[in-house]
Amino acid sequence: MFARRRFVQVSAAAAVLGMSAAGCGRDSESPTPGGDTGHEFTAEASGSLKTMGFNPSDEVGQSRADHAAEQLPEVEVEMDTTNFDAQKFTAQAAAGQVADLIQLDRAAVATFAANGLILPLDQGFDVHGVDPAHQYYEPAIAEVSHGDAVYAVPQFFQPNAIIVNLRAAEAAGVTPEDFDTSDPERFVQTVEKATTMDGSTPVTLGFDGDIPGSVEMWLQVFGGGSIGDDGAPTLDSPENVEALTWIKQLLDLQGGYAEVTSLKNAMDVFGAENQYVSDQVVAQSWAQWYLNVLTDTAEQVSIRAVPVKDRDGNAFAFAGGSAFAVPTGAANPDAALAWALAATSTEAWVKAGEAREATVQDSGGINTGVFSGSPEADQQIREQFVEETGDADFDQAIALYYDILSDPRATGSSRAGDQIKQALTDAVTAALSGEKEPSQALTDAQTAAVRDYESNG
C-alpha cells in the first residue's frame, strides 16, 4: 500500500475537545486507562461491522480484507473508506453512532485512550490467543499503549533509509558512504559538496531529509526525541536543539527552507521524470514504500540505499504508521477486534505478499516486498516472494530496508501525542524560516506541549 510522503493529520485533540463540548467525555461508563475494559470481549464474531478510515484500495489492502472476510463468514462489513476524520468521529460519538472499528494514526491513539474514547484491548487479545509483543513490532505496540494497556492493533512498519542517486553522486564527487549520519559534520560537508546552486537557488539538492515530516527521526539520530519514557514532552532537550540546528544548517547551505521546498514541490516525484531520473537530488530519506515508485523507472535510475545511523553508529529503522482501534460505544466490538486481528495476522500479510507478487509478475516489475506491522510476516514474505532480481541497485536497496528492521524505533506514546507532534512541527517551521532560533523555537514548543500534556491528564 502506498502512503503519501506527507499528509495533513487531523488533530485528535480536536476530537477530544469536541467530545467534551458535546458532553461525551469520560464518564462512569467509559474505561479508565489501564483499568476496567468497559467491555468483556469474546471470540465469537457475527452481525454487522461498520469500519471508518480503512480503504482496501490496492492489492495489499484488498487481500487482507478478503482474508478477514473468509475467517469471519458471519460478519457483514460496511466500510467508510474515507480517511479518518476526527471531527466526523466526534459528531458520530456525540450522536451515539460511532463506527465499530476505526483506522487512525498511531500518534493519536494514546490521546483517545486517555480520554476514554477507545477501548483497551488486552483482554480481547487474550481471548483470541494473540500475544501483541510477539505478533507486532515492539515500538509499534508501544505507540498504541497507554498506561498498562494496549489500545489498538498496529498496521505497517515501513522504515526509513537514505536513497542515494549514484549518477548524481559520482558527478558531485561524493559516495554513498559519505552520507553517514553518525558523523554530522562530515554529513554537512558531503551535502555542501553535492549541492548545485544557481546563485541562491538550488538546482540539485545534495540532500533532502523530508523536513518537517521526518524530523522525529533526525532527533533520534542525535539521541533525542519528542516524547520521554513517561509520555511527557521532551522537545527542548539539548539533543533536540543540536539536531534542529543541524537540520537548519543543511537547509541553509542549499538555499534555505523556502527554496528547497520550492524545488521539491516542482519535482515529478511519482512520475517518469522523477528527481532520480532528472538528477534533481543526490540523496533523500524515504520510507520503504518509495522503492515501489522507483521500480517504474528502474532502467533510468541508479541507486544505493544507506541506513540512517545514530551518533553511536547504530543503523536503525524508524517508522510511524496506522492502527485499528475500537471506539467506546461501538455496537459490535467483538466483530471489530476479530476483524482487525484477522486483517493483521501473519496469514493475512502473507496473502498480501502473494497478491503483490502476482501484480509484479503481471507488470514485469520488481518485488520490493510488503512491510507489515509483524516481524514474522515480514520474514515470511521476504523468504517466499522477494528474490534476487538481477538489478544490483534494487537488490541492494531492498535488502537494506529489510536488514535495518533488526533495530526498529518509533516516536513513543503520550496522552498528548498529537499535540506534541504539532508543537514540534511548529517549532521546526519557526526555526527554519528564521522566525526563531532553534533553541527558542523548541523552548516555546515545549511550553505549549506541557500545557497540552497536563490538560489531558
C-alpha positions as CSV (number, residue, x, y, z in Angstrom):
1,M,0.0,0.0,0.0
2,F,1.4,3.4,-1.0
3,A,1.2,6.1,1.7
4,R,1.6,9.7,0.7
5,R,5.0,11.1,1.9
6,R,3.4,13.9,3.7
7,F,-0.2,14.2,4.9
8,V,-2.4,16.5,6.9
9,Q,-3.3,14.8,10.1
10,V,-6.5,15.9,11.8
11,S,-5.7,16.5,15.4
12,A,-7.0,14.0,18.0
13,A,-7.1,17.0,20.3
14,A,-10.0,18.4,18.2
15,A,-11.9,15.2,18.7
16,V,-11.3,15.2,22.4
17,L,-12.4,18.8,22.8
18,G,-15.4,18.1,20.6
19,M,-16.3,15.2,22.9
20,S,-16.1,17.3,26.0
21,A,-18.2,20.1,24.4
22,A,-20.8,17.6,23.4
23,G,-20.9,16.0,26.9
24,C,-19.3,12.8,25.6
25,G,-16.1,12.8,27.5
26,R,-15.0,10.3,30.1
27,D,-17.8,9.2,32.4
28,S,-18.7,6.4,34.7
29,E,-19.4,4.0,31.8
30,S,-16.1,4.8,29.9
31,P,-12.9,2.9,30.5
32,T,-10.2,4.3,32.6
33,P,-6.7,3.9,31.1
34,G,-5.2,0.6,32.1
35,G,-8.3,-0.2,34.2
36,D,-11.7,-1.6,33.6
37,T,-12.1,-2.6,29.9
38,G,-15.7,-1.4,29.7
39,H,-16.3,-4.5,27.5
40,E,-15.7,-8.2,28.0
41,F,-14.5,-9.4,24.6
42,T,-15.5,-12.8,23.3
43,A,-14.0,-14.8,20.4
44,E,-17.5,-15.0,18.8
45,A,-17.9,-12.7,15.9
46,S,-21.1,-12.1,13.9
47,G,-23.5,-9.4,12.8
48,S,-22.9,-6.1,11.1
49,L,-19.5,-4.4,11.4
50,K,-19.0,-0.8,10.4
51,T,-15.5,0.5,9.8
52,M,-14.1,4.0,9.3
53,G,-10.8,5.1,7.7
54,F,-9.7,1.8,6.1
55,N,-9.6,1.7,2.4
56,P,-8.6,-1.6,0.7
57,S,-7.7,0.4,-2.5
58,D,-4.8,-1.8,-3.6
59,E,-3.9,-5.5,-3.7
60,V,-2.3,-5.4,-0.2
61,G,-5.4,-3.9,1.5
62,Q,-7.9,-5.9,-0.5
63,S,-6.2,-9.3,0.0
64,R,-6.2,-8.7,3.8
65,A,-9.8,-7.6,3.8
66,D,-10.7,-10.7,1.8
67,H,-8.8,-12.9,4.3
68,A,-10.6,-11.4,7.2
69,A,-13.9,-12.0,5.4
70,E,-13.0,-15.6,4.9
71,Q,-12.2,-16.0,8.6
72,L,-15.4,-14.3,9.7
73,P,-18.2,-15.5,7.5
74,E,-20.9,-14.4,9.9
75,V,-19.7,-10.8,9.9
76,E,-21.1,-8.4,7.3
77,V,-18.7,-5.5,6.8
78,E,-19.8,-2.0,5.8
79,M,-16.8,0.3,5.1
80,D,-16.5,4.1,5.2
81,T,-13.3,4.2,3.1
82,T,-12.6,7.9,3.5
83,N,-9.6,8.9,5.6
84,F,-10.2,9.0,9.4
85,D,-11.7,12.4,10.3
86,A,-11.6,13.3,14.0
87,Q,-14.3,15.9,13.7
88,K,-16.6,13.4,11.9
89,F,-15.8,10.8,14.6
90,T,-16.7,13.4,17.3
91,A,-20.1,14.2,15.7
92,Q,-20.8,10.5,15.4
93,A,-19.9,9.8,19.0
94,A,-22.0,12.7,20.2
95,A,-24.9,11.1,18.4
96,G,-24.1,7.7,19.8
97,Q,-23.4,6.4,16.3
98,V,-19.7,5.6,16.2
99,A,-18.2,3.0,13.8
100,D,-17.3,-0.3,15.3
101,L,-13.7,-0.1,14.1
102,I,-11.6,3.0,13.2
103,Q,-8.2,3.3,11.5
104,L,-6.1,6.2,12.7
105,D,-2.5,7.3,13.1
106,R,-0.7,5.6,15.9
107,A,0.4,9.1,17.3
108,A,-3.2,9.8,18.2
109,V,-4.1,6.5,19.9
110,A,-2.9,7.5,23.4
111,T,-4.8,10.7,23.3
112,F,-8.0,8.9,22.5
113,A,-7.2,6.3,25.2
114,A,-6.5,8.9,27.9
115,N,-9.9,10.5,27.3
116,G,-11.8,7.2,27.3
117,L,-12.8,7.3,23.6
118,I,-11.4,3.9,22.7
119,L,-11.4,0.5,24.4
120,P,-8.3,-1.2,25.9
121,L,-7.8,-4.5,24.1
122,D,-5.6,-6.6,26.3
123,Q,-8.4,-8.9,27.4
124,G,-9.5,-9.2,23.8
125,F,-6.0,-10.2,22.7
126,D,-6.0,-12.9,25.4
127,V,-9.4,-14.3,24.2
128,H,-8.1,-14.6,20.6
129,G,-4.8,-16.1,21.8
130,V,-2.7,-13.3,20.3
131,D,0.4,-12.1,22.1
132,P,0.9,-8.5,20.9
133,A,4.6,-8.5,21.9
134,H,5.2,-11.4,19.5
135,Q,2.8,-10.5,16.7
136,Y,3.8,-6.8,16.2
137,Y,6.9,-4.7,16.3
138,E,7.6,-3.6,19.8
139,P,7.9,0.1,19.0
140,A,4.5,-0.1,17.2
141,I,2.9,-1.7,20.2
142,A,4.5,0.9,22.5
143,E,2.9,3.7,20.3
144,V,-0.6,2.3,20.8
145,S,-0.2,1.7,24.5
146,H,-1.3,3.9,27.3
147,G,-0.7,3.2,31.0
148,D,-0.6,-0.6,31.3
149,A,-2.9,-1.3,28.4
150,V,-2.8,-1.7,24.6
151,Y,-5.5,0.3,22.8
152,A,-5.0,-0.5,19.1
153,V,-3.8,-3.1,16.6
154,P,-0.8,-1.8,14.6
155,Q,-0.6,-1.9,10.8
156,F,2.5,-1.4,8.7
157,F,6.1,-0.6,9.8
158,Q,7.8,0.9,6.8
159,P,11.2,2.0,7.8
160,N,13.2,5.0,6.5
161,A,16.6,4.9,4.8
162,I,18.6,7.2,2.6
163,I,18.4,6.5,-1.1
164,V,21.4,7.9,-2.9
165,N,21.4,8.8,-6.6
166,L,24.6,7.1,-7.7
167,R,24.9,9.0,-11.0
168,A,24.5,12.4,-9.4
169,A,26.7,11.4,-6.5
170,E,29.6,10.5,-8.8
171,A,29.2,13.7,-10.7
172,A,29.4,15.6,-7.5
173,G,32.4,13.6,-6.3
174,V,30.8,12.0,-3.3
175,T,30.0,8.4,-2.4
176,P,27.1,6.7,-0.6
177,E,29.4,6.1,2.4
178,D,29.8,9.9,2.7
179,F,26.1,10.1,3.7
180,D,26.9,8.8,7.2
181,T,24.5,10.4,9.8
182,S,26.6,9.1,12.7
183,D,29.1,11.8,11.7
184,P,27.0,15.0,11.4
185,E,30.0,17.3,10.5
186,R,31.1,15.1,7.7
187,F,27.5,14.8,6.5
188,V,27.2,18.6,6.3
189,Q,30.4,18.7,4.2
190,T,29.1,16.0,1.9
191,V,25.8,17.8,1.3
192,E,27.6,21.1,0.7
193,K,29.8,19.4,-1.9
194,A,26.9,17.6,-3.5
195,T,24.6,20.6,-3.8
196,T,24.4,22.5,-7.1
197,M,23.3,26.2,-6.9
198,D,22.4,28.8,-9.4
199,G,23.0,31.9,-7.3
200,S,20.8,31.4,-4.3
201,T,18.6,28.9,-6.0
202,P,19.2,25.2,-5.6
203,V,19.4,23.2,-8.9
204,T,20.4,19.8,-7.4
205,L,19.7,19.1,-3.8
206,G,22.6,17.5,-2.0
207,F,20.2,16.0,0.5
208,D,16.5,16.1,1.3
209,G,15.7,14.8,4.8
210,D,11.9,15.2,4.5
211,I,11.5,18.1,6.8
212,P,9.4,18.6,8.8
213,G,7.7,15.3,8.1
214,S,10.6,13.1,9.3
215,V,12.0,15.4,12.0
216,E,11.4,13.0,14.8
217,M,13.8,10.5,13.1
218,W,16.5,13.2,13.0
219,L,16.0,14.0,16.7
220,Q,16.7,10.3,17.4
221,V,19.9,10.4,15.4
222,F,21.2,12.9,17.9
223,G,19.9,10.8,20.9
224,G,16.8,13.0,21.4
225,G,13.1,12.6,20.7
226,S,9.9,14.4,21.3
227,I,8.4,12.1,24.0
228,G,10.0,10.7,27.1
229,D,9.6,7.2,28.5
230,D,6.9,8.6,30.9
231,G,4.9,10.1,27.9
232,A,5.8,13.7,28.8
233,P,7.1,16.0,26.1
234,T,10.9,16.5,25.8
235,L,11.0,18.9,23.0
236,D,13.6,21.3,24.4
237,S,16.3,18.8,25.3
238,P,19.9,19.7,24.3
239,E,20.0,16.8,21.9
240,N,16.9,18.1,20.1
241,V,18.4,21.6,19.9
242,E,21.6,20.2,18.4
243,A,19.5,18.2,15.9
244,L,17.4,21.1,14.8
245,T,20.4,23.4,14.5
246,W,22.0,20.7,12.2
247,I,18.8,20.4,10.1
248,K,18.8,24.2,9.6
249,Q,22.4,24.2,8.7
250,L,21.8,21.6,6.0
251,L,18.9,23.5,4.5
252,D,20.6,26.9,4.7
253,L,23.6,25.7,2.6
254,Q,21.1,24.5,0.0
255,G,19.4,27.9,-0.3
256,G,17.2,27.8,2.7
257,Y,13.9,26.1,3.7
258,A,11.7,28.0,1.3
259,E,14.0,27.5,-1.7
260,V,14.4,23.8,-1.0
261,T,10.7,23.4,-0.6
262,S,10.0,25.2,-3.8
263,L,12.3,22.9,-5.8
264,K,10.8,19.8,-4.1
265,N,7.3,20.9,-5.0
266,A,8.3,21.1,-8.6
267,M,9.6,17.6,-8.7
268,D,7.8,14.8,-10.6
269,V,8.0,12.6,-7.5
270,F,5.7,9.8,-8.8
271,G,6.3,10.2,-12.5
272,A,8.6,9.2,-15.3
273,E,10.7,12.3,-14.8
274,N,11.1,11.9,-11.0
275,Q,14.1,13.5,-9.3
276,Y,16.3,10.4,-9.5
277,V,15.8,10.3,-13.3
278,S,16.2,14.0,-13.7
279,D,19.1,14.2,-11.2
280,Q,17.5,16.9,-9.1
281,V,18.7,15.2,-5.9
282,V,21.8,13.4,-4.9
283,A,20.2,11.8,-1.8
284,Q,16.9,11.7,0.0
285,S,15.5,9.9,3.0
286,W,12.4,7.8,2.1
287,A,10.2,5.2,3.8
288,Q,10.4,1.8,2.1
289,W,7.3,2.3,0.0
290,Y,9.1,4.7,-2.3
291,L,11.2,1.9,-3.7
292,N,7.9,0.7,-5.3
293,V,7.7,4.1,-7.1
294,L,11.2,4.0,-8.3
295,T,10.8,0.5,-9.8
296,D,8.7,2.1,-12.6
297,T,11.8,3.9,-13.8
298,A,14.3,1.2,-12.8
299,E,16.1,1.4,-16.1
300,Q,16.6,5.1,-15.8
301,V,17.9,5.3,-12.3
302,S,21.0,4.2,-10.4
303,I,20.5,4.0,-6.6
304,R,22.1,2.8,-3.4
305,A,20.4,2.7,-0.1
306,V,22.3,3.6,3.1
307,P,20.9,3.3,6.6
308,V,20.1,6.1,9.0
309,K,22.5,5.8,11.9
310,D,22.5,7.3,15.4
311,R,25.6,9.1,16.8
312,D,26.9,5.8,18.1
313,G,27.0,4.4,14.6
314,N,23.9,2.1,15.1
315,A,21.7,1.7,12.0
316,F,18.1,1.8,12.9
317,A,14.7,1.5,11.3
318,F,12.4,4.5,12.2
319,A,8.7,4.2,11.2
320,G,5.3,5.6,12.0
321,G,2.0,4.2,10.8
322,S,-1.6,3.5,11.3
323,A,-3.6,1.2,13.7
324,F,-7.1,-0.2,14.3
325,A,-9.0,0.9,17.4
326,V,-12.4,0.0,18.8
327,P,-14.4,3.1,19.9
328,T,-16.1,3.2,23.3
329,G,-19.8,2.7,22.5
330,A,-19.1,0.6,19.4
331,A,-22.2,-1.6,18.6
332,N,-20.2,-4.6,17.7
333,P,-16.8,-4.5,19.4
334,D,-16.3,-8.3,19.3
335,A,-16.5,-8.4,15.5
336,A,-14.4,-5.2,15.3
337,L,-11.5,-6.7,17.2
338,A,-11.8,-10.1,15.5
339,W,-11.7,-8.4,12.1
340,A,-8.7,-6.2,13.0
341,L,-6.7,-9.3,14.3
342,A,-7.6,-11.3,11.2
343,A,-6.5,-8.5,8.8
344,T,-3.2,-8.1,10.6
345,S,-2.5,-11.8,11.2
346,T,0.6,-13.4,9.7
347,E,-1.7,-15.3,7.3
348,A,-3.3,-12.1,6.1
349,W,0.1,-10.4,5.4
350,V,1.4,-13.5,3.6
351,K,-1.8,-13.3,1.4
352,A,-0.9,-9.7,0.8
353,G,2.6,-10.7,-0.2
354,E,1.2,-13.3,-2.6
355,A,-1.1,-10.6,-4.1
356,R,1.8,-8.2,-4.5
357,E,3.9,-10.9,-6.2
358,A,1.0,-11.6,-8.7
359,T,0.8,-7.8,-9.5
360,V,4.6,-7.7,-10.0
361,Q,4.5,-10.7,-12.3
362,D,1.7,-9.2,-14.4
363,S,3.5,-5.9,-14.8
364,G,7.0,-7.4,-15.2
365,G,8.2,-5.2,-12.3
366,I,10.4,-5.6,-9.2
367,N,9.0,-7.1,-6.0
368,T,10.4,-4.9,-3.2
369,G,8.4,-6.8,-0.5
370,V,5.5,-5.9,1.7
371,F,6.4,-4.3,5.1
372,S,3.8,-5.1,7.6
373,G,3.5,-4.4,11.4
374,S,4.5,-8.0,12.1
375,P,8.2,-9.3,12.2
376,E,7.1,-12.8,11.5
377,A,5.1,-11.8,8.5
378,D,7.9,-9.7,7.1
379,Q,10.3,-12.6,7.3
380,Q,7.9,-15.0,5.6
381,I,7.1,-12.5,2.8
382,R,10.8,-11.9,2.2
383,E,11.6,-15.7,2.1
384,Q,8.6,-16.6,-0.1
385,F,8.3,-13.7,-2.6
386,V,11.4,-11.5,-2.5
387,E,14.1,-12.9,-4.8
388,E,17.3,-11.6,-6.5
389,T,16.1,-9.6,-9.5
390,G,19.4,-9.2,-11.4
391,D,19.2,-5.4,-10.8
392,A,22.1,-4.9,-8.4
393,D,20.9,-1.5,-7.3
394,F,17.4,-2.5,-6.3
395,D,18.6,-5.8,-4.8
396,Q,20.9,-3.9,-2.5
397,A,18.2,-1.4,-1.5
398,I,15.6,-4.0,-0.9
399,A,18.0,-6.0,1.3
400,L,19.0,-2.9,3.3
401,Y,15.4,-2.0,4.2
402,Y,14.8,-5.5,5.5
403,D,18.1,-5.6,7.3
404,I,17.6,-2.4,9.4
405,L,14.4,-3.9,10.8
406,S,16.6,-5.6,13.4
407,D,16.6,-2.3,15.3
408,P,13.1,-0.8,14.9
409,R,12.3,2.5,16.6
410,A,9.3,4.9,16.7
411,T,8.2,8.1,18.4
412,G,6.7,6.7,21.5
413,S,3.3,7.1,23.2
414,S,1.9,10.1,25.0
415,R,-1.6,11.2,26.1
416,A,-0.7,14.4,24.2
417,G,1.0,12.8,21.3
418,D,-0.9,14.6,18.6
419,Q,-0.4,17.9,20.2
420,I,3.3,17.3,20.8
421,K,3.7,16.4,17.2
422,Q,2.1,19.6,16.1
423,A,4.2,21.6,18.6
424,L,7.3,20.1,17.1
425,T,6.2,20.9,13.5
426,D,5.5,24.5,14.5
427,A,9.0,24.7,16.1
428,V,10.7,23.4,13.1
429,T,8.8,25.8,10.8
430,A,9.7,28.7,13.0
431,A,13.4,27.8,13.2
432,L,13.8,27.0,9.5
433,S,12.0,30.2,8.4
434,G,14.3,32.3,10.7
435,E,11.5,33.4,12.8
436,K,13.2,32.0,15.9
437,E,16.5,30.4,16.9
438,P,16.2,26.6,17.2
439,S,16.6,26.7,21.0
440,Q,13.9,29.3,21.4
441,A,11.6,27.6,19.0
442,L,11.9,24.3,20.9
443,T,11.6,26.0,24.3
444,D,8.3,27.6,23.2
445,A,7.1,24.3,21.7
446,Q,7.9,22.6,25.0
447,T,5.8,25.1,26.9
448,A,2.8,24.6,24.7
449,A,3.2,20.8,24.7
450,V,3.5,20.6,28.5
451,R,0.3,22.7,28.8
452,D,-1.5,20.2,26.5
453,Y,0.0,17.2,28.3
454,E,-1.2,18.5,31.7
455,S,-4.6,19.4,30.4
456,N,-5.0,15.8,29.1
457,G,-4.1,14.3,32.4
